[in-house]
Amino acid sequence: MLLQRFTKTSPFAAGLLTLLVMAGCAGSGPTREAEPRAGQGGEAAVAAPGPEIPAAARTLFEQAAAVMAAGDFLDAELRFKEFVLLYPDYPGAHVNLAIIHAQNEDDAATRAAIDAALAVNPDHPAALNQLGMLLRRNGNFLEAEAAYLKAVTVSPDYALAHYNLGVLNELYLQRLEAALQHFETYQSLVGDDKQVERWIADLKRRVAAIQRTADVAE
């Protein structure tokens, strides 16, 4: 079960249906992100564009996102790079580039895209989530935790970061009770995710067994 759970956390696992609308511009506050049903730790659609966003920018972004959703990552990368040259102040485009670079296992480019998004909005939950995933992949577990925790602090109902905190606490930090708490929060936000429901039941059994062992020892 643990191996299966690990393989469900790739950086682009939920990406193919993602990011069909644009993130807010510089200075905008944290916004709720749409979440995937599958509990896979990647990004789903980012915040809807505000009325101040130029129609041409919206069109370019949506075209790039449609190509990305179709699985043509090379074309999507070129389109998003063109977009950020014209409109650098929309963090969602930088986050999409980070997702594409992570899919290509290019950590340096992933970090550069994440840093560009956070330079526009330091509290952008999707960028913080991607930062946490990059740090986790490189073994920086406590720094990853800090990134995820910042994401859920600025946006408490950001389910993906709760999911990733569950994975991090269970598989890497061995904090079963914390993992259970974050998976339960994730489940309450996204609804009936059967896979995560099974993980929660498993964690409850393991936490209860540890508590019984502690009681006997006392």
C-alpha positions in Angstrom: 0.0 0.0 0.0 2.8 2.4 0.8 4.5 1.9 -2.5 1.2 2.4 -4.3 0.6 5.6 -2.3 4.1 6.9 -3.2 3.5 6.4 -6.9 0.4 8.5 -6.7 2.3 11.7 -5.8 4.2 12.5 -9.1 4.4 16.3 -9.8 2.2 16.1 -12.9 -0.1 13.3 -11.9 -3.2 15.5 -11.8 -1.9 17.9 -14.4 -3.5 16.8 -17.6 -6.8 18.3 -16.7 -5.3 21.3 -15.2 -4.9 25.0 -15.3 -7.5 26.0 -17.9 -8.0 29.4 -16.3 -5.5 32.0 -15.2 -4.0 32.8 -11.8 -4.4 36.3 -10.4 -2.0 39.1 -11.1 0.7 40.6 -8.9 -0.6 41.8 -5.6 -3.7 39.6 -5.6 -4.4 37.6 -2.4 -4.5 33.9 -2.1 -7.4 32.2 -3.8 -9.0 28.9 -3.7 -7.8 26.4 -6.2 -10.0 23.8 -7.9 -8.8 20.3 -6.9 -8.5 17.0 -8.6 -10.6 14.1 -7.4 -7.8 11.5 -7.5 -5.7 12.8 -4.6 -2.5 13.0 -6.6 -0.6 16.0 -5.3 -0.3 17.9 -8.6 -2.1 21.0 -9.6 -5.6 21.4 -10.9 -7.2 24.6 -12.2 -5.9 27.8 -10.7 -7.9 30.9 -9.8 -10.2 32.4 -12.4 -8.9 35.6 -14.0 -10.2 38.9 -12.9 -12.0 41.4 -15.2 -8.8 43.5 -15.4 -6.9 40.8 -17.3 -6.6 41.7 -21.0 -8.6 39.5 -23.3 -5.5 38.7 -25.4 -3.7 37.5 -22.3 -6.7 35.3 -21.4 -6.7 33.8 -24.9 -3.0 33.0 -24.9 -3.2 31.4 -21.5 -6.1 29.3 -22.3 -4.6 28.1 -25.6 -1.4 27.1 -23.8 -3.4 25.3 -21.1 -5.4 23.4 -23.7 -2.2 22.2 -25.3 -0.8 21.2 -21.9 -4.0 19.3 -21.1 -3.7 17.5 -24.5 -0.3 16.2 -23.4 1.9 18.2 -25.8 4.3 19.5 -23.1 6.9 20.8 -25.5 4.4 23.1 -27.3 2.8 24.1 -24.0 6.2 25.0 -22.6 6.9 27.2 -25.6 3.5 28.9 -25.4 3.8 29.6 -21.6 7.3 31.0 -22.1 5.9 33.3 -24.8 3.1 34.2 -22.4 5.4 35.1 -19.5 7.5 37.3 -21.8 4.4 39.3 -22.6 2.7 39.1 -19.3 5.2 38.3 -16.5 2.9 39.2 -13.6 0.6 36.2 -13.7 1.9 33.5 -11.3 -0.3 30.8 -12.7 1.7 30.7 -15.9 5.0 30.3 -14.0 3.4 27.5 -12.0 2.4 25.7 -15.2 6.0 26.0 -16.4 7.1 24.5 -13.1 4.8 21.6 -13.5 6.1 21.0 -17.1 9.7 21.2 -16.0 9.0 18.8 -13.1 7.5 16.4 -15.5 10.7 16.6 -17.5 12.7 16.1 -14.3 14.5 19.4 -14.7 14.8 20.5 -11.1 16.8 23.7 -11.9 14.1 25.0 -14.4 11.4 23.9 -12.0 12.9 25.9 -9.2 13.4 28.9 -11.4 9.7 28.9 -12.5 8.5 28.5 -8.9 10.7 31.4 -7.8 9.3 33.5 -10.6 5.8 32.8 -9.4 6.6 33.5 -5.8 8.4 36.8 -6.8 5.0 37.9 -8.2 3.0 36.6 -5.3 4.9 35.2 -2.3 1.6 33.7 -0.9 0.6 31.9 -4.1 -0.7 28.5 -2.8 0.0 26.5 -6.0 3.5 27.8 -6.2 4.1 26.9 -2.6 2.7 23.5 -3.2 5.1 23.0 -6.2 8.0 24.2 -4.0 7.1 21.6 -1.4 7.0 18.9 -3.9 10.4 19.8 -5.4 11.9 20.0 -1.9 10.4 16.6 -1.0 11.8 15.0 -4.1 15.2 16.2 -3.2 15.1 14.9 0.3 14.5 18.3 2.1 11.6 17.1 4.0 11.4 19.8 6.7 11.7 22.5 4.2 9.0 20.8 2.1 6.8 20.7 5.2 7.3 24.5 5.7 6.3 25.2 2.1 3.1 23.1 2.4 2.3 24.6 5.8 2.6 28.1 4.4 0.3 27.1 1.5 -2.4 25.9 3.9 -1.9 28.9 6.2 -2.6 31.4 3.4 -5.3 29.2 1.9 -6.7 26.8 4.6 -9.0 25.1 2.1 -6.2 24.3 -0.4 -6.7 20.6 -0.4 -3.6 19.6 -2.5 -1.2 20.9 0.2 -3.1 19.0 2.9 -2.8 15.9 0.7 0.9 16.4 0.3 1.3 17.0 4.0 -0.4 13.7 4.6 2.1 11.9 2.3 5.1 13.7 3.8 4.1 13.0 7.4 3.3 9.4 6.7 6.0 8.2 4.4 8.9 10.5 5.2 8.5 12.0 8.7 6.8 8.9 10.2 4.2 11.2 12.0 1.1 9.0 11.6 -1.3 11.2 13.6 -0.3 14.3 11.6 -0.7 12.4 8.4 -4.2 11.3 9.4 -5.2 14.8 10.3 -4.1 16.2 6.9 -5.7 13.3 4.9 -9.0 13.9 6.8 -8.8 17.6 6.0 -8.2 16.8 2.4 -11.1 14.4 2.3 -13.4 16.9 3.9 -12.5 19.4 1.2 -12.7 17.3 -1.9 -15.5 14.9 -0.9 -15.7 11.2 -1.4 -12.2 10.1 -2.5 -12.3 6.3 -2.1 -8.5 5.9 -2.3 -7.8 8.4 0.5 -10.7 7.0 2.5 -8.9 3.6 2.5 -5.7 5.3 3.6 -7.5 7.1 6.4 -8.9 3.8 7.6 -5.5 2.2 7.5 -3.9 5.1 9.4 -6.6 4.9 12.1 -5.9 1.2 12.6 -2.1 1.9 12.9 -2.5 4.8 15.2 -4.8 2.8 17.4 -2.4 -0.1 17.5 0.5 2.2 18.5 -1.7 3.6 21.3 -2.6 0.2 22.6 1.1 -0.8 22.6 1.9 2.4 24.6 -0.9 1.7 27.1 0.4 -1.9 27.7 3.9 -0.5 28.1 2.7 1.9 30.8 
